[in-house]
Amino acid sequence: MQALRETPGERVHRELGRLSTARTLPAWIRSMAEGDERAFAKLTGALQAYHEAAIAPYWQHIQAQIEADRAVRGRALLDGGADALLSSLPPMMRWRAPVLEADYPVDRDVHLNGRGLLLVPSFFCRRTPVTYQDPELTPVLVYPARHMSESAPAVQTAPRSLGKLVGHTRSAVLGSIGGGCTTSELARRVGVSAASASQHAGVLREAGLVLTLRNGSAVMHTLTPLGAALLRGGHKTTQLAPRPPQPSIPERSTPATMLQSPGG
C-alpha cells in the first residue's frame, strides 16, 4: 500500500491515461489520475479489505505453492544453468536459445539488451505470463506458478519431541527436506531406501506438512509453512520479502512475446 501511495503522480496520470483510451473509467479513478489523495485512500482501503477477506485466510497455502515453484526453478538452475532454468518454465513458455517465446495477450518483442530478466512466479497469474508495458523498466516476467495438491527453509534438526510424536525416521525425513530435495536425495540424507523415503514423504504430504512437485522424471519435496513451523517447535517467524512487481494491463489480444538477450 505504501508503494502504491508513493507512485509519482506523473506516472499514475500517464498509465491511467492509457486505460481511458480503451474504456470509460469511473469518476474516482479519473480523480486518482489527477492526484486526488482521497481517491488513493479509497483504492488502498478497498485493496486492504479484499486482502483480509480473500487472501489472508489462504496465505499459507499460497506461500507454500510459490516456495515449491521457486525450489523447482532453483534446482533446475543449479543442475543445468540458465538453459535448464528457462527450459523448466511452464509449457506456455518455450526456450529456444537465445529467445524465450511465451503465449501472451499482445504481440510484442522485449529485448533485454544485457539487463537480465527477473522471473516472478505468481499464484494468481493464469494461462499466460505478464510483463511490463514500458520497455524502459527492468525486464520482469510474471508467470503462472504450478498449482498442485501435492514449500521451504534450510535443512533443520528436528526437535526430539517431534520424534516422539511422529516417529524418529519420519521426523528425520521432515528435517532433511530443507529447501527442497528429490526422493533419492532424501533417502541418502536419512539413510533409508528410496521406497521408504517416498512412503514417509507421502504420509507427511497427506498430513499437510510437505508438498511434492514433479520436475521431469523426478519429484521435488518441499516443506509447507505448517511443516516448517512443526520443525521450529511451533515458534513463528516473520519473513520479509520484496513486493512482487505489478505488471501493466495489456491493451489488445494477439498471441506471442519474445524475450531476447544478445548472446543468450
Disulfide bonds with the S-S distance in Angstrom:
none
